[in-house]
Amino acid sequence: MDEEVNVKLAIYMERLDNYIQSQTALNESICRNLDNIQEDLAEVRTWRSKIYGIKSGMIALALLILHTSAVMGSFIAILRWWDK
């Protein structure tokens, strides 16, 4: 009976060791994947901030062109009115 218990205990311990090894490998794999995701997320945030910067620049340029057109149009209208 002691031999049977020892055999079952040895089998249990071997299975437990295999389980621990597989869980350790799984945890390491998950950690590596999370690190990769964090790096990719940082890169996406960088690109997003660049795109927002470009978008803001384009809006500012459009407003500048619109304002310049309005000022020049007003100036031309005043000159034409003055010549009459």
trRosetta pair geometry for C-beta under 8 A, 3 or more apart (Angstrom, degrees):
i j d omega theta_ij theta_ji phi_ij phi_ji
1 4 5.5 -51 -151 33 36 114
1 5 6.5 35 152 -16 66 104
2 5 5.7 -54 -148 38 34 111
2 6 6.2 36 152 -20 66 107
3 6 5.5 -54 -146 38 32 114
3 7 6.3 34 154 -21 66 104
4 7 5.8 -51 -147 34 30 111
4 8 6.4 26 154 -14 63 107
5 8 5.8 -55 -145 40 30 109
5 9 6.1 32 153 -20 65 109
6 9 5.6 -55 -144 39 29 113
6 10 6.2 32 155 -22 64 105
7 10 5.7 -52 -147 35 29 112
7 11 6.4 30 152 -18 63 104
8 11 5.7 -51 -147 37 32 112
8 12 6.2 35 152 -20 64 107
9 12 5.5 -52 -145 37 31 113
9 13 6.2 31 155 -19 65 106
10 13 5.8 -54 -145 38 29 110
10 14 6.3 31 154 -20 63 106
11 14 5.8 -55 -149 36 29 111
11 15 6.3 27 154 -15 65 107
12 15 5.8 -57 -148 39 29 109
12 16 6.1 31 152 -21 65 108
13 16 5.5 -52 -144 37 31 114
13 17 6.3 35 154 -21 64 103
14 17 5.7 -51 -149 34 31 112
14 18 6.5 31 152 -17 63 105
15 18 5.6 -53 -148 37 33 112
15 19 6.2 36 152 -21 65 106
16 19 5.6 -53 -147 36 31 114
16 20 6.3 32 154 -19 65 105
17 20 5.7 -54 -147 36 30 111
17 21 6.3 30 154 -18 64 107
18 21 5.8 -56 -148 38 30 111
18 22 6.3 26 156 -16 65 107
19 22 5.9 -57 -146 38 29 107
19 23 6.2 26 156 -16 65 109
20 23 5.8 -57 -144 40 29 109
20 24 6.2 33 154 -22 64 107
21 24 5.7 -53 -147 35 29 113
21 25 6.4 29 155 -16 63 105
22 25 5.7 -52 -148 38 33 111
22 26 6.2 35 152 -20 65 106
23 26 5.5 -52 -144 38 33 114
23 27 6.2 36 155 -21 65 104
24 27 5.7 -52 -146 35 30 111
24 28 6.5 30 154 -17 63 105
25 28 5.8 -54 -149 37 31 111
25 29 6.3 32 153 -19 64 107
26 29 5.6 -55 -148 37 31 113
26 30 6.3 31 154 -19 66 105
27 30 5.7 -53 -146 36 31 111
27 31 6.3 33 154 -20 64 105
28 31 5.7 -54 -148 36 31 112
28 32 6.4 32 154 -19 65 104
29 32 5.8 -53 -149 35 31 111
29 33 6.4 28 154 -16 64 107
30 33 5.7 -57 -148 39 31 110
30 34 6.3 33 154 -20 66 106
31 34 5.7 -53 -146 36 31 111
31 35 6.5 34 154 -20 63 103
32 35 5.7 -54 -152 34 31 113
32 36 6.5 31 151 -17 64 104
33 36 5.6 -52 -149 36 35 112
33 37 6.3 36 152 -21 66 104
34 37 5.5 -51 -145 36 34 113
34 38 6.3 36 154 -21 65 103
35 38 5.7 -53 -148 34 31 112
35 39 6.5 31 153 -18 64 104
36 39 5.7 -54 -150 36 33 111
36 40 6.3 31 153 -16 66 107
37 40 5.7 -55 -146 40 32 111
37 41 6.1 34 153 -22 66 107
38 41 5.6 -52 -144 36 30 113
38 42 6.5 34 154 -21 63 102
39 42 5.8 -52 -151 33 31 111
39 43 6.6 31 151 -17 63 105
40 43 5.6 -55 -151 37 34 112
40 44 6.4 35 151 -20 67 104
41 44 5.6 -50 -145 35 34 112
41 45 6.4 36 153 -20 64 103
42 45 5.7 -52 -149 35 32 112
42 46 6.5 37 150 -22 63 103
43 46 5.6 -50 -151 32 33 114
43 47 6.6 30 153 -14 65 104
44 47 5.8 -55 -149 39 33 108
44 48 6.1 37 152 -23 66 107
45 48 5.5 -52 -144 36 32 115
45 49 6.4 31 157 -18 65 103
46 49 6.0 -56 -151 35 28 107
46 50 6.5 28 150 -18 63 106
47 50 5.5 -55 -149 37 35 113
47 51 6.2 33 153 -19 68 105
48 51 5.7 -54 -146 37 31 109
48 52 6.3 32 154 -18 64 105
49 52 5.6 -51 -145 38 33 112
49 53 6.3 39 152 -22 63 105
50 53 5.6 -54 -151 35 31 115
50 54 6.5 30 152 -17 65 104
51 54 5.6 -51 -147 37 34 111
51 55 6.2 37 152 -21 65 106
52 55 5.5 -52 -144 37 32 114
52 56 6.3 34 155 -19 65 105
53 56 5.8 -53 -146 36 29 110
53 57 6.3 31 153 -19 63 107
54 57 5.6 -55 -148 37 31 114
54 58 6.3 32 154 -20 65 105
55 58 5.8 -54 -148 35 30 110
55 59 6.5 30 153 -17 63 105
56 59 5.7 -54 -149 37 32 111
56 60 6.3 32 153 -18 65 106
57 60 5.7 -54 -146 37 31 111
57 61 6.2 31 154 -19 65 106
58 61 5.6 -52 -145 37 32 112
58 62 6.3 34 154 -20 64 105
59 62 5.7 -53 -147 36 31 112
59 63 6.4 30 154 -17 64 106
60 63 5.8 -55 -148 38 31 110
60 64 6.3 34 152 -22 64 106
61 64 5.5 -52 -148 35 32 114
61 65 6.4 31 154 -17 65 104
62 65 5.8 -53 -147 37 31 110
62 66 6.2 32 153 -18 64 108
63 66 5.6 -54 -144 40 32 113
63 67 6.1 32 157 -19 66 108
64 67 5.8 -55 -144 39 28 110
64 68 6.2 28 156 -19 64 108
65 68 5.7 -54 -143 38 29 111
65 69 6.3 31 155 -20 63 106
66 69 5.8 -55 -149 35 28 112
66 70 6.5 26 154 -17 63 107
67 70 5.7 -56 -149 37 31 110
67 71 6.3 28 155 -16 67 107
68 71 5.8 -56 -144 39 30 109
68 72 6.1 25 159 -14 66 110
69 72 6.0 -57 -141 42 26 106
69 73 6.0 29 158 -20 63 110
70 73 5.8 -55 -144 37 26 112
70 74 6.3 28 156 -19 62 107
71 74 5.7 -56 -150 37 29 111
71 75 6.3 30 152 -20 64 107
72 75 5.5 -52 -146 36 33 114
72 76 6.3 33 155 -18 66 104
73 76 5.8 -54 -146 38 30 109
73 77 6.2 31 154 -19 64 108
74 77 5.6 -55 -147 38 30 113
74 78 6.3 31 154 -20 65 105
75 78 5.8 -53 -148 34 30 110
75 79 6.5 29 153 -17 64 105
76 79 5.7 -53 -148 36 33 111
76 80 6.4 31 155 -16 65 106
77 80 5.8 -55 -146 39 31 110
77 81 6.2 31 154 -19 64 108
78 81 5.7 -55 -145 38 30 112
78 82 6.1 33 153 -24 65 108
79 82 5.6 -54 -144 34 30 113
79 83 6.5 30 156 -21 64 105
80 83 5.8 -53 -147 33 31 111
80 84 7.0 37 154 -29 61 101
81 84 6.1 -51 -159 19 33 114
